[in-house]
Amino acid sequence: MRKEDKQNLIESMLSELQACPNFYLTDISDLNAEKTSQLRRQCFNSGVKMIVVKNALFHKAMQQNNMDYENLYDVLKGSTAVMFCETGNAPAKLIKNFRKTSDRPILKGAFIEECCYIGDEMLDALCSIKSKNDLIADVIALLQSPMKNVISALQSSGHKLSGILETLSERPE
């Protein structure tokens, strides 16, 4: 491969790293063409972009980015496919679902919200990570809860007070 071609690939991967804050490093070796096609189709349907990379070139792209990927450098061995995504848990759920019918892909590592996760045993933890929108919804629900309780108490007190006044007005003096 010519040096210009390598530089173009590095720049392409660098732009992907900058565009997508979350990515997964996986091993999809030993998947036949049919299974690989199924995995790519599921990735497309889930909004996950999967590309197979040369480890040395991806390592250089990671070094050129301004993020701390140092913990992931050791897992760049063997066959590597990178899954880029906007939501942190989408590829983990996709991998877990796909492994019901196959023993691959194996999670080598992941970079989610500026944190590194190493090893296939982290798959369950990555599945349970909430997306940014889910966390915002949880915070809003928590903020609304006390307000709803106060409004509910005021409304029920109003009904109770009007009932007492009505009962007192109906009593003979």
DASULKA-V798568 format. One record per residue. N is the residue number from 1. RES is the residue in three letters. PSI is psi as a letter, one per 30 degrees, with the letter a starting at -180 (none if undefined). NEAR is the number of other ideal C-beta (glycine too) atoms within 12 Angstrom. Layout:
BEGIN
[[N	RES	PSI	NEAR] [N	RES	PSI	NEAR]]
END
This chain:
BEGIN
[[1	MET	k	12] [2	ARG	l	8] [3	LYS	e	10] [4	GLU	e	10] [5	ASP	e	13] [6	LYS	e	19] [7	GLN	e	17] [8	ASN	e	16] [9	LEU	e	24] [10	ILE	e	27] [11	GLU	e	19] [12	SER	e	25] [13	MET	e	35] [14	LEU	e	26] [15	SER	e	18] [16	GLU	e	26] [17	LEU	e	32] [18	GLN	e	18] [19	ALA	e	16] [20	CYS	j	29] [21	PRO	f	22] [22	ASN	k	35] [23	PHE	l	46] [24	TYR	k	47] [25	LEU	k	46] [26	THR	l	41] [27	ASP	j	29] [28	ILE	g	36] [29	SER	l	19] [30	ASP	g	15] [31	LEU	k	26] [32	ASN	l	13] [33	ALA	e	11] [34	GLU	e	12] [35	LYS	e	21] [36	THR	e	24] [37	SER	e	15] [38	GLN	e	24] [39	LEU	e	33] [40	ARG	e	25] [41	ARG	e	16] [42	GLN	e	28] [43	CYS	e	32] [44	PHE	e	17] [45	ASN	f	16] [46	SER	g	26] [47	GLY	g	20] [48	VAL	k	35] [49	LYS	k	30] [50	MET	k	37] [51	ILE	k	28] [52	VAL	k	27] [53	VAL	l	34] [54	LYS	k	24] [55	ASN	e	25] [56	ALA	e	19] [57	LEU	e	28] [58	PHE	e	37] [59	HIS	e	27] [60	LYS	e	24] [61	ALA	e	33] [62	MET	e	34] [63	GLN	e	21] [64	GLN	f	20] [65	ASN	l	27] [66	ASN	g	11] [67	MET	l	24] [68	ASP	j	14] [69	TYR	g	31] [70	GLU	e	17] [71	ASN	f	21] [72	LEU	f	34] [73	TYR	e	24] [74	ASP	f	17] [75	VAL	f	32] [76	LEU	i	30] [77	LYS	k	18] [78	GLY	a	19] [79	SER	k	23] [80	THR	k	34] [81	ALA	k	35] [82	VAL	k	43] [83	MET	j	46] [84	PHE	k	35] [85	CYS	l	34] [86	GLU	e	22] [87	THR	k	30] [88	GLY	f	34] [89	ASN	f	35] [90	ALA	e	34] [91	PRO	e	42] [92	ALA	e	36] [93	LYS	e	28] [94	LEU	e	34] [95	ILE	e	40] [96	LYS	e	27] [97	ASN	e	23] [98	PHE	e	33] [99	ARG	g	25] [100	LYS	f	13] [101	THR	f	16] [102	SER	l	21] [103	ASP	f	16] [104	ARG	l	25] [105	PRO	l	41] [106	ILE	k	29] [107	LEU	k	38] [108	LYS	e	39] [109	GLY	l	36] [110	ALA	l	41] [111	PHE	j	37] [112	ILE	k	37] [113	GLU	h	22] [114	GLU	g	17] [115	CYS	k	21] [116	CYS	k	27] [117	TYR	k	33] [118	ILE	k	26] [119	GLY	l	22] [120	ASP	f	26] [121	GLU	f	14] [122	MET	f	28] [123	LEU	e	30] [124	ASP	e	18] [125	ALA	e	21] [126	LEU	e	38] [127	CYS	e	26] [128	SER	f	17] [129	ILE	k	27] [130	LYS	k	21] [131	SER	l	25] [132	LYS	e	18] [133	ASN	e	14] [134	ASP	e	16] [135	LEU	e	17] [136	ILE	e	13] [137	ALA	e	14] [138	ASP	e	15] [139	VAL	e	14] [140	ILE	e	14] [141	ALA	e	14] [142	LEU	e	14] [143	LEU	e	12] [144	GLN	f	15] [145	SER	e	14] [146	PRO	e	12] [147	MET	e	14] [148	LYS	e	15] [149	ASN	e	13] [150	VAL	e	13] [151	ILE	e	14] [152	SER	e	15] [153	ALA	e	14] [154	LEU	e	14] [155	GLN	e	14] [156	SER	e	14] [157	SER	e	14] [158	GLY	e	14] [159	HIS	e	14] [160	LYS	e	14] [161	LEU	e	14] [162	SER	e	14] [163	GLY	e	14] [164	ILE	e	14] [165	LEU	e	13] [166	GLU	e	12] [167	THR	e	11] [168	LEU	e	12] [169	SER	f	11] [170	GLU	f	10] [171	ARG	k	9] [172	PRO	k	5] [173	GLU	none	5]]
END
